[in-house]
């Protein structure tokens, strides 16, 4: 975020709250999606089976990988747009 003005305390708190909200939403979506995909609706045993555990591990790893890739791509797009805006400003 080079070149951006420093945030005052109120704006920083707002950014932090938004980040927490986005991470909570991502966690809730990931949990629901992986639970739906890997665990049968009718529980037969109180513990996860080996297949369920492996499925959940893989599901979460893929979900986090995709989340990270999307974040990097959005950052890249944002940086490109910032460069275009700076280049278009008469100076």
The first five atom37 places (N, CA, C, CB, O) and aatype in JSON, in Angstrom:
{
  "aatype": [20, 20, 20, 20, 20, 20, 20, 20, 20, 20, 20, 20, 20, 20, 20, 20, 20, 20, 20, 20, 20, 20, 20, 20, 20, 20, 20, 20, 20, 20, 20, 20, 20, 20, 20, 20, 20, 20, 20, 20, 20, 20, 20, 20, 20, 20, 20, 20, 20, 20, 20, 20, 20, 20, 20, 20, 20, 20, 20, 20, 20, 20, 20, 20, 20, 20, 20, 20, 20, 20, 20, 20, 20, 20, 20, 20, 20, 20, 20, 20, 20, 20, 20, 20, 20, 20, 20, 20, 20, 20, 20],
  "atom_mask": [
    [1, 1, 1, 1, 1],
    [1, 1, 1, 1, 1],
    [1, 1, 1, 1, 1],
    [1, 1, 1, 1, 1],
    [1, 1, 1, 1, 1],
    [1, 1, 1, 1, 1],
    [1, 1, 1, 1, 1],
    [1, 1, 1, 1, 1],
    [1, 1, 1, 1, 1],
    [1, 1, 1, 1, 1],
    [1, 1, 1, 1, 1],
    [1, 1, 1, 1, 1],
    [1, 1, 1, 1, 1],
    [1, 1, 1, 1, 1],
    [1, 1, 1, 1, 1],
    [1, 1, 1, 1, 1],
    [1, 1, 1, 1, 1],
    [1, 1, 1, 1, 1],
    [1, 1, 1, 1, 1],
    [1, 1, 1, 1, 1],
    [1, 1, 1, 1, 1],
    [1, 1, 1, 1, 1],
    [1, 1, 1, 1, 1],
    [1, 1, 1, 1, 1],
    [1, 1, 1, 1, 1],
    [1, 1, 1, 1, 1],
    [1, 1, 1, 1, 1],
    [1, 1, 1, 1, 1],
    [1, 1, 1, 1, 1],
    [1, 1, 1, 1, 1],
    [1, 1, 1, 1, 1],
    [1, 1, 1, 1, 1],
    [1, 1, 1, 1, 1],
    [1, 1, 1, 1, 1],
    [1, 1, 1, 1, 1],
    [1, 1, 1, 1, 1],
    [1, 1, 1, 1, 1],
    [1, 1, 1, 1, 1],
    [1, 1, 1, 1, 1],
    [1, 1, 1, 1, 1],
    [1, 1, 1, 1, 1],
    [1, 1, 1, 1, 1],
    [1, 1, 1, 1, 1],
    [1, 1, 1, 1, 1],
    [1, 1, 1, 1, 1],
    [1, 1, 1, 1, 1],
    [1, 1, 1, 1, 1],
    [1, 1, 1, 1, 1],
    [1, 1, 1, 1, 1],
    [1, 1, 1, 1, 1],
    [1, 1, 1, 1, 1],
    [1, 1, 1, 1, 1],
    [1, 1, 1, 1, 1],
    [1, 1, 1, 1, 1],
    [1, 1, 1, 1, 1],
    [1, 1, 1, 1, 1],
    [1, 1, 1, 1, 1],
    [1, 1, 1, 1, 1],
    [1, 1, 1, 1, 1],
    [1, 1, 1, 1, 1],
    [1, 1, 1, 1, 1],
    [1, 1, 1, 1, 1],
    [1, 1, 1, 1, 1],
    [1, 1, 1, 1, 1],
    [1, 1, 1, 1, 1],
    [1, 1, 1, 1, 1],
    [1, 1, 1, 1, 1],
    [1, 1, 1, 1, 1],
    [1, 1, 1, 1, 1],
    [1, 1, 1, 1, 1],
    [1, 1, 1, 1, 1],
    [1, 1, 1, 1, 1],
    [1, 1, 1, 1, 1],
    [1, 1, 1, 1, 1],
    [1, 1, 1, 1, 1],
    [1, 1, 1, 1, 1],
    [1, 1, 1, 1, 1],
    [1, 1, 1, 1, 1],
    [1, 1, 1, 1, 1],
    [1, 1, 1, 1, 1],
    [1, 1, 1, 1, 1],
    [1, 1, 1, 1, 1],
    [1, 1, 1, 1, 1],
    [1, 1, 1, 1, 1],
    [1, 1, 1, 1, 1],
    [1, 1, 1, 1, 1],
    [1, 1, 1, 1, 1],
    [1, 1, 1, 1, 1],
    [1, 1, 1, 1, 1],
    [1, 1, 1, 1, 1],
    [1, 1, 1, 1, 1]
  ],
  "atom_positions": [
    [[0.82, -1.18, 0.0], [0.0, 0.0, 0.0], [0.87, 1.25, 0.0], [-0.94, 0.0, 1.2], [0.56, 2.24, 0.65]],
    [[1.95, 1.18, -0.72], [2.85, 2.3, -0.8], [2.15, 3.47, -1.48], [4.13, 1.92, -1.55], [1.38, 3.29, -2.42]],
    [[2.44, 4.66, -0.99], [1.87, 5.84, -1.62], [0.53, 6.25, -1.05], [1.74, 5.62, -3.07], [0.02, 7.31, -1.4]],
    [[-0.06, 5.45, -0.2], [-1.34, 5.81, 0.4], [-1.1, 6.65, 1.64], [-2.17, 4.55, 0.74], [-0.11, 6.44, 2.35]],
    [[-2.0, 7.61, 1.91], [-1.82, 8.42, 3.12], [-2.05, 7.58, 4.36], [-2.78, 9.64, 3.11], [-2.81, 6.61, 4.32]],
    [[-1.4, 7.92, 5.46], [-1.6, 7.15, 6.69], [-3.05, 7.28, 7.16], [-0.63, 7.63, 7.8], [-3.69, 8.32, 7.0]],
    [[-3.55, 6.21, 7.75], [-4.92, 6.2, 8.23], [-4.98, 6.76, 9.64], [-5.51, 4.78, 8.18], [-4.11, 6.49, 10.46]],
    [[-6.03, 7.55, 9.92], [-6.19, 7.97, 11.3], [-6.76, 6.81, 12.1], [-7.11, 9.22, 11.39], [-7.14, 5.78, 11.54]],
    [[-6.82, 6.97, 13.4], [-7.19, 5.88, 14.29], [-8.59, 5.34, 13.98], [-7.13, 6.33, 15.73], [-8.81, 4.12, 14.02]],
    [[-9.52, 6.22, 13.68], [-10.9, 5.79, 13.4], [-10.97, 4.95, 12.12], [-11.83, 7.02, 13.27], [-11.64, 3.92, 12.09]],
    [[-10.28, 5.39, 11.09], [-10.27, 4.64, 9.83], [-9.54, 3.31, 9.99], [-9.61, 5.47, 8.72], [-9.96, 2.3, 9.43]],
    [[-8.46, 3.31, 10.76], [-7.72, 2.09, 11.01], [-8.6, 1.07, 11.73], [-6.46, 2.39, 11.84], [-8.59, -0.12, 11.39]],
    [[-9.36, 1.52, 12.71], [-10.29, 0.65, 13.44], [-11.34, 0.09, 12.48], [-10.98, 1.41, 14.6], [-11.68, -1.09, 12.56]],
    [[-11.84, 0.91, 11.58], [-12.83, 0.47, 10.6], [-12.24, -0.6, 9.68], [-13.33, 1.67, 9.77], [-12.9, -1.6, 9.39]],
    [[-11.0, -0.4, 9.23], [-10.32, -1.37, 8.37], [-10.11, -2.67, 9.13], [-8.96, -0.82, 7.87], [-10.32, -3.75, 8.57]],
    [[-9.7, -2.58, 10.39], [-9.49, -3.78, 11.2], [-10.8, -4.54, 11.4], [-8.88, -3.41, 12.56], [-10.83, -5.77, 11.3]],
    [[-11.88, -3.82, 11.7], [-13.19, -4.46, 11.88], [-13.64, -5.15, 10.6], [-14.23, -3.42, 12.32], [-14.19, -6.25, 10.64]],
    [[-13.42, -4.5, 9.47], [-13.8, -5.07, 8.18], [-12.99, -6.34, 7.91], [-13.58, -4.06, 7.05], [-13.54, -7.33, 7.42]],
    [[-11.7, -6.32, 8.23], [-10.85, -7.49, 8.04], [-11.33, -8.66, 8.9], [-9.38, -7.15, 8.38], [-11.39, -9.8, 8.44]],
    [[-11.68, -8.37, 10.15], [-12.19, -9.42, 11.04], [-13.5, -9.98, 10.5], [-12.39, -8.87, 12.47], [-13.71, -11.19, 10.51]],
    [[-14.36, -9.11, 10.03], [-15.65, -9.55, 9.47], [-15.43, -10.42, 8.23], [-16.52, -8.33, 9.12], [-16.11, -11.44, 8.07]],
    [[-14.51, -10.03, 7.37], [-14.24, -10.81, 6.16], [-13.64, -12.17, 6.5], [-13.31, -10.04, 5.21], [-13.99, -13.17, 5.88]],
    [[-12.74, -12.22, 7.47], [-12.13, -13.49, 7.86], [-13.16, -14.4, 8.53], [-10.93, -13.24, 8.81], [-13.16, -15.61, 8.31]],
    [[-14.03, -13.82, 9.34], [-15.09, -14.62, 9.98], [-16.03, -15.19, 8.94], [-15.88, -13.76, 10.99], [-16.44, -16.35, 9.03]],
    [[-16.37, -14.38, 7.93], [-17.25, -14.84, 6.86], [-16.58, -15.97, 6.08], [-17.62, -13.67, 5.92], [-17.22, -16.98, 5.77]],
    [[-15.29, -15.8, 5.76], [-14.56, -16.83, 5.03], [-14.52, -18.13, 5.84], [-13.14, -16.36, 4.7], [-14.73, -19.21, 5.3]],
    [[-14.25, -18.01, 7.13], [-14.18, -19.19, 8.0], [-15.54, -19.9, 8.04], [-13.74, -18.8, 9.42], [-15.61, -21.13, 7.93]],
    [[-16.61, -19.13, 8.21], [-17.96, -19.73, 8.27], [-18.33, -20.42, 6.96], [-18.99, -18.66, 8.61], [-18.9, -21.51, 6.97]],
    [[-18.01, -19.78, 5.84], [-18.3, -20.39, 4.53], [-17.48, -21.66, 4.33], [-18.02, -19.39, 3.4], [-18.0, -22.67, 3.84]],
    [[-16.21, -21.61, 4.69], [-15.33, -22.77, 4.55], [-15.83, -23.92, 5.42], [-13.88, -22.4, 4.92], [-15.9, -25.06, 4.97]],
    [[-16.17, -23.62, 6.66], [-16.65, -24.65, 7.58], [-17.91, -25.3, 7.03], [-16.91, -24.05, 8.97], [-18.03, -26.53, 7.02]],
    [[-18.86, -24.48, 6.59], [-20.12, -25.02, 6.07], [-19.89, -25.85, 4.8], [-21.11, -23.88, 5.77], [-20.44, -26.94, 4.67]],
    [[-19.07, -25.34, 3.89], [-18.84, -26.04, 2.62], [-18.13, -27.37, 2.86], [-18.01, -25.16, 1.68], [-18.52, -28.39, 2.28]],
    [[-17.1, -27.38, 3.69], [-16.34, -28.61, 3.93], [-17.16, -29.6, 4.76], [-15.02, -28.3, 4.64], [-17.05, -30.81, 4.55]],
    [[-17.96, -29.12, 5.68], [-18.83, -30.01, 6.46], [-19.85, -30.67, 5.53], [-19.55, -29.22, 7.59], [-20.07, -31.88, 5.6]],
    [[-20.46, -29.87, 4.67], [-21.46, -30.39, 3.73], [-20.84, -31.41, 2.79], [-22.09, -29.23, 2.92], [-21.47, -32.41, 2.45]],
    [[-19.61, -31.15, 2.35], [-18.95, -32.02, 1.38], [-18.43, -33.31, 2.0], [-17.82, -31.28, 0.72], [-18.47, -34.37, 1.37]],
    [[-17.93, -33.25, 3.23], [-17.15, -34.36, 3.79], [-17.86, -35.19, 4.86], [-15.91, -33.83, 4.36], [-17.44, -36.32, 5.13]],
    [[-18.89, -34.66, 5.47], [-19.51, -35.37, 6.6], [-20.97, -35.65, 6.27], [-19.4, -34.54, 7.92], [-21.73, -34.75, 5.89]],
    [[-21.35, -36.92, 6.43], [-22.73, -37.32, 6.16], [-23.68, -36.61, 7.13], [-22.88, -38.84, 6.28], [-23.33, -36.36, 8.28]],
    [[-24.89, -36.29, 6.65], [-25.85, -35.59, 7.53], [-26.26, -36.41, 8.76], [-27.09, -35.23, 6.74], [-26.57, -35.84, 9.8]],
    [[-26.25, -37.73, 8.63], [-26.6, -38.58, 9.77], [-25.31, -39.11, 10.39], [-27.54, -39.76, 9.33], [-24.58, -39.89, 9.77]],
    [[-25.04, -38.69, 11.61], [-23.82, -39.1, 12.29], [-23.98, -40.52, 12.82], [-23.47, -38.14, 13.44], [-24.92, -40.82, 13.55]],
    [[-23.04, -41.39, 12.43], [-23.06, -42.77, 12.89], [-22.15, -42.99, 14.1], [-22.66, -43.71, 11.76], [-22.37, -43.9, 14.9]],
    [[-21.12, -42.15, 14.22], [-20.16, -42.25, 15.31], [-19.87, -40.85, 15.85], [-18.85, -42.95, 14.85], [-20.01, -39.87, 15.13]],
    [[-19.45, -40.76, 17.12], [-19.18, -39.44, 17.69], [-17.88, -38.79, 17.18], [-19.11, -39.55, 19.2], [-17.73, -37.57, 17.26]],
    [[-16.96, -39.59, 16.65], [-15.68, -39.08, 16.15], [-15.68, -39.12, 14.62], [-14.5, -39.9, 16.72], [-16.41, -39.89, 14.01]],
    [[-14.84, -38.27, 14.03], [-14.68, -38.31, 12.58], [-13.95, -39.58, 12.17], [-13.92, -37.06, 12.08], [-13.03, -40.02, 12.86]],
    [[-14.37, -40.15, 11.05], [-13.65, -41.29, 10.5], [-12.42, -40.8, 9.76], [-14.55, -42.1, 9.56], [-12.27, -39.6, 9.52]],
    [[-11.53, -41.74, 9.41], [-10.3, -41.37, 8.71], [-10.61, -40.68, 7.38], [-9.42, -42.61, 8.48], [-9.98, -39.68, 7.04]],
    [[-11.57, -41.22, 6.63], [-11.93, -40.63, 5.34], [-12.48, -39.22, 5.5], [-12.94, -41.5, 4.63], [-12.17, -38.34, 4.7]],
    [[-13.3, -39.02, 6.53], [-13.86, -37.68, 6.78], [-12.75, -36.7, 7.16], [-14.92, -37.74, 7.9], [-12.74, -35.56, 6.69]],
    [[-11.83, -37.13, 7.99], [-10.72, -36.26, 8.41], [-9.85, -35.86, 7.23], [-9.85, -36.97, 9.47], [-9.5, -34.69, 7.08]],
    [[-9.52, -36.83, 6.39], [-8.7, -36.55, 5.21], [-9.45, -35.59, 4.27], [-8.33, -37.87, 4.47], [-8.86, -34.65, 3.74]],
    [[-10.74, -35.85, 4.07], [-11.55, -34.99, 3.2], [-11.57, -33.56, 3.73], [-12.99, -35.54, 3.08], [-11.42, -32.61, 2.96]],
    [[-11.77, -33.4, 5.03], [-11.82, -32.06, 5.62], [-10.47, -31.37, 5.49], [-12.24, -32.14, 7.11], [-10.41, -30.18, 5.15]],
    [[-9.38, -32.09, 5.76], [-8.04, -31.49, 5.62], [-7.81, -30.99, 4.2], [-6.96, -32.52, 5.99], [-7.33, -29.87, 4.0]],
    [[-8.15, -31.8, 3.24], [-7.94, -31.42, 1.83], [-8.86, -30.26, 1.44], [-8.19, -32.62, 0.9], [-8.45, -29.32, 0.76]],
    [[-10.11, -30.33, 1.87], [-11.07, -29.29, 1.55], [-10.61, -27.93, 2.09], [-12.46, -29.65, 2.13], [-10.64, -26.93, 1.39]],
    [[-10.18, -27.92, 3.34], [-9.72, -26.67, 3.96], [-8.46, -26.17, 3.27], [-9.46, -26.87, 5.47], [-8.33, -24.97, 3.03]],
    [[-7.54, -27.05, 2.95], [-6.31, -26.64, 2.26], [-6.64, -26.01, 0.91], [-5.37, -27.85, 2.07], [-6.07, -24.98, 0.55]],
    [[-7.55, -26.62, 0.17], [-7.94, -26.07, -1.14], [-8.65, -24.74, -0.97], [-8.84, -27.05, -1.89], [-8.4, -23.8, -1.72]],
    [[-9.54, -24.66, 0.0], [-10.31, -23.43, 0.24], [-9.36, -22.27, 0.57], [-11.33, -23.64, 1.38], [-9.49, -21.18, 0.03]],
    [[-8.41, -22.52, 1.47], [-7.46, -21.48, 1.85], [-6.53, -21.11, 0.7], [-6.63, -21.93, 3.05], [-6.18, -19.94, 0.55]],
    [[-6.13, -22.09, -0.11], [-5.28, -21.82, -1.27], [-6.01, -20.91, -2.26], [-4.87, -23.14, -1.96], [-5.44, -19.93, -2.75]],
    [[-7.26, -21.24, -2.54], [-8.03, -20.41, -3.47], [-8.24, -19.02, -2.89], [-9.4, -21.07, -3.78], [-8.14, -18.03, -3.62]],
    [[-8.53, -18.93, -1.6], [-8.72, -17.63, -0.95], [-7.46, -16.78, -1.08], [-9.08, -17.82, 0.53], [-7.55, -15.58, -1.36]],
    [[-6.29, -17.39, -0.87], [-5.02, -16.67, -0.99], [-4.78, -16.22, -2.44], [-3.86, -17.55, -0.5], [-4.35, -15.09, -2.67]],
    [[-5.05, -17.11, -3.39], [-4.85, -16.76, -4.81], [-5.75, -15.59, -5.22], [-5.12, -17.99, -5.72], [-5.32, -14.68, -5.92]],
    [[-7.0, -15.64, -4.79], [-7.93, -14.56, -5.12], [-7.45, -13.25, -4.5], [-9.36, -14.89, -4.63], [-7.49, -12.2, -5.15]],
    [[-7.0, -13.3, -3.25], [-6.48, -12.1, -2.58], [-5.31, -11.51, -3.34], [-6.07, -12.42, -1.16], [-5.23, -10.29, -3.51]],
    [[-4.38, -12.36, -3.79], [-3.22, -11.87, -4.55], [-3.65, -11.26, -5.87], [-2.24, -13.01, -4.79], [-3.12, -10.22, -6.28]],
    [[-4.61, -11.9, -6.55], [-5.07, -11.39, -7.83], [-5.77, -10.04, -7.66], [-6.03, -12.4, -8.5], [-5.56, -9.12, -8.45]],
    [[-6.59, -9.92, -6.62], [-7.27, -8.65, -6.37], [-6.27, -7.55, -6.04], [-8.29, -8.8, -5.24], [-6.44, -6.4, -6.46]],
    [[-5.23, -7.88, -5.28], [-4.19, -6.91, -4.97], [-3.47, -6.47, -6.24], [-3.18, -7.49, -3.97], [-3.19, -5.29, -6.44]],
    [[-3.19, -7.44, -7.11], [-2.52, -7.14, -8.38], [-3.39, -6.21, -9.23], [-2.2, -8.44, -9.16], [-2.89, -5.23, -9.79]],
    [[-4.67, -6.51, -9.33], [-5.59, -5.68, -10.11], [-5.66, -4.27, -9.53], [-6.99, -6.31, -10.16], [-5.66, -3.29, -10.26]],
    [[-5.74, -4.2, -8.2], [-5.8, -2.9, -7.53], [-4.56, -2.07, -7.8], [-5.98, -3.1, -6.03], [-4.65, -0.86, -8.04]],
    [[-3.4, -2.71, -7.78], [-2.14, -2.01, -8.05], [-2.1, -1.52, -9.5], [-0.93, -2.92, -7.76], [-1.63, -0.41, -9.77]],
    [[-2.59, -2.34, -10.43], [-2.62, -1.93, -11.83], [-3.55, -0.74, -12.03], [-3.07, -3.11, -12.72], [-3.22, 0.2, -12.74]],
    [[-4.71, -0.79, -11.38], [-5.66, 0.33, -11.5], [-5.06, 1.6, -10.9], [-6.99, -0.01, -10.8], [-5.23, 2.69, -11.44]],
    [[-4.36, 1.46, -9.77], [-3.71, 2.61, -9.13], [-2.67, 3.21, -10.06], [-3.07, 2.2, -7.79], [-2.54, 4.43, -10.15]],
    [[-1.91, 2.36, -10.75], [-0.9, 2.84, -11.69], [-1.55, 3.56, -12.85], [-0.04, 1.68, -12.2], [-1.06, 4.59, -13.3]],
    [[-2.67, 3.01, -13.34], [-3.37, 3.68, -14.44], [-3.91, 5.04, -14.04], [-4.51, 2.81, -14.94], [-3.83, 6.0, -14.8]],
    [[-4.46, 5.13, -12.83], [-4.99, 6.39, -12.34], [-3.87, 7.42, -12.19], [-5.72, 6.2, -11.0], [-4.03, 8.58, -12.57]],
    [[-2.74, 6.99, -11.65], [-1.6, 7.91, -11.5], [-1.09, 8.35, -12.86], [-0.46, 7.23, -10.7], [-0.71, 9.51, -13.04]],
    [[-1.08, 7.42, -13.81], [-0.6, 7.75, -15.16], [-1.54, 8.66, -15.91], [-0.4, 6.5, -15.95], [-1.11, 9.41, -16.79]],
    [[-2.83, 8.61, -15.59], [-3.83, 9.43, -16.29], [-3.95, 10.83, -15.72], [-5.18, 8.75, -16.25], [-4.47, 11.72, -16.39]],
    [[-3.47, 11.04, -14.5], [-3.57, 12.37, -13.87], [-2.6, 13.32, -14.54], [-3.27, 12.29, -12.35], [-1.43, 12.99, -14.75]],
    [[-3.08, 14.5, -14.88], [-2.16, 15.49, -15.45], [-1.2, 15.99, -14.38], [-2.94, 16.67, -16.08], [-1.62, 16.33, -13.27]],
    [[0.03, 16.03, -14.7], [1.0, 16.4, -13.68], [1.95, 17.36, -14.11], [1.7, 15.28, -13.2], [2.82, 17.76, -13.34]]
  ]
}
